[in-house]
């Protein structure tokens, strides 16, 4: 996956991030959706309610880009701790 440049990240709308307030985990293509799932538990400084909303945005983007997500909730992901 190519890393987003600061310029490319800046043109992505807030709604295309799993965590729009923090602009973390872009969801503008299938590769980034898969990356957002795999790195989900690495995101720090967000509440459980923000994680719930972010997970729903990830699931919505996964459907849009035909990405298979096997977990229905982020709470079922392996812990990074």
C-alpha atoms as one frame of an Amber mdcrd trajectory, in Angstrom:
protein
   0.000   0.000   0.000   1.268   3.427  -0.805   1.428   5.827   2.073  -0.732
   8.907   1.739   1.178  12.124   1.393   0.115  15.018   3.608  -1.330  16.727
   0.540  -3.355  13.661  -0.479  -4.594  13.172   3.099  -5.706  16.798   3.240
  -7.993  16.439   0.220  -9.814  13.439   1.688 -13.074  14.535   3.272 -13.595
  13.971   6.996 -16.359  11.477   6.274 -13.842   9.201   4.549 -11.997   8.487
   7.798 -12.948   5.900  10.393 -12.175   8.530  13.038 -13.148  11.793  11.322
 -12.491  14.146  14.268  -8.921  12.870  14.495  -8.622  12.189  10.735  -7.316
   8.694  11.513  -7.709   5.575   9.365  -8.683   6.718   5.849 -11.367   4.627
   4.129 -11.245   5.856   0.537 -10.352   2.504  -1.059 -10.306  -1.243  -0.327
  -6.643  -1.294   0.696  -7.164   1.420   3.277 -10.281  -0.312   4.615  -8.301
  -3.528   5.157  -5.538  -1.495   6.796  -8.054   0.263   9.081  -9.319  -3.118
  10.275  -5.842  -4.497  10.894  -4.659  -1.403  12.752  -7.895  -0.617  14.570
  -6.635  -1.506  18.051  -3.549   0.658  17.562  -5.606   3.863  17.577  -5.209
   5.689  20.883  -6.959   8.654  22.440 -10.508   7.780  21.391 -13.488   6.694
  23.451 -15.392   3.436  23.115 -18.319   5.342  21.577 -15.946   6.818  18.975
 -14.652   3.291  18.314 -18.227   2.027  17.890 -18.959   4.759  15.331 -15.612
   4.201  13.575 -16.245   0.457  13.318 -19.609   1.131  11.699 -17.939   3.460
   9.178 -15.385   0.713   8.464 -18.149  -1.858   7.923 -19.977   0.557   5.606
 -16.787   1.200   3.611 -16.048  -2.547   3.529 -19.433  -3.107   1.911 -18.800
  -0.332  -0.593 -15.385  -1.713  -1.600 -16.303  -5.416  -1.310 -13.926  -6.095
   1.582 -14.726  -9.075   3.800 -14.693  -8.202   7.519 -15.211 -11.256   9.696
 -15.885  -9.426  12.972 -19.192  -7.667  13.579 -17.738  -5.540  16.387 -14.288
  -4.150  17.134 -14.531  -5.729  20.590 -13.985  -9.133  18.929 -10.629  -8.088
  17.478  -7.456  -9.413  19.078  -6.127  -6.999  21.670  -2.916  -5.104  20.985
  -2.007  -5.065  24.661
